[in-house]
Amino acid sequence: MPVTASAPGKLMLFGEHAVVYRYPCIVTAVDLRYSVTVEQVADPIITIDTPVMRKYDQSFSAPIETILRQTNYPKAAAFVLAAVKQFHNRNPFDGGLSIRTDGPEVSYGLGSSSAVTVASIAALAEQFKVTAPLGEIYTMAVEAVLEVQGKGSGFDVASAVYGGTLYFAKGGREIEPLEVPDLPIVIGFSGDKVSTTNLIDQVSGLMARNPETVEGIFKVMNEIVWQAQRFLDLQDWAGLGDLMNINQGLLDALGVSTSQLAKQVFAARKAGAFGAKLSGAGGGDCMFALVDPGKKQAVCEAIEESGGILVSLDTGVNGVRIEPIQ
Ligand code: PMV
């Protein structure tokens, strides 16, 4: 009997890049949901079918033994295969798997890889009737993501597992839910980015050349995360907007903003947003603006006129879950 699990994408609110160095960040889960359906099959073969493969009339199939020994997975199925390997390492099983993923074709850099990885592990645990507390799903999924990506803090995996809005620090040793309402934000996609790994490397190069200065920037980001928790709690949007603008300035100082992101950020502010910043690694992907409902229309128009694609999503949504049988 096939089982399906789903997990949300994420939007980084504050603290990107600093979080790679164990400083804290704040991330919220967004309702860009990815689901993974897993079914055991007798033959020791893994078959994977994703929205992109379906679009191009392709499919992936390989003996499970090969996958368990492999480290360099085909890109289109990499996160699912790494998830299967992590799960199998801890919970060996016989036979094969038929796996299907579903979700938005365009991810906007809002956490599709971590969501698919987390949903894969949850679906595998359900399929094999293995009790996997959220903490264990998180650990397996982080290892799978690191196997594919090589680098990363794990904040996106935590968001996909636990959902809501989270304080995440010390490489995942501290993960705390924050009581935050659906945020009055507008998201603008700026275009594809260079890989997250390259941007992490770029910042680590800057850090190697200017250790004290970059450490100083991270310390201010740390301060921003602490202040932001207070403003989120008070729903002080003007205060939070100021912090977004300061955080954006610091990301610019790290060299990860782009002229397209900056255009959208400045346009949103000019149209009356409380604040605006890029979200995630930078180098492309999304920015978001915090807006008063009365200014939302104007801010949306400003982002579109500056070349951004609007993405409308709820924040603070539920984390990984098993979906009812269809
Ligand atoms: O753009 P994304 O979703 O890949 O976010 C990366 C955020 C970083 O802090 C730069 C990396 C990380 O894993 O924390």
Residues whose N, C-alpha, C, O or C-beta is under 5 A from the ligand:
A	BS01	PMV	E16 H17 V19 V20 G109 G152 S153 G154 T196 S279 G280 A281 G282
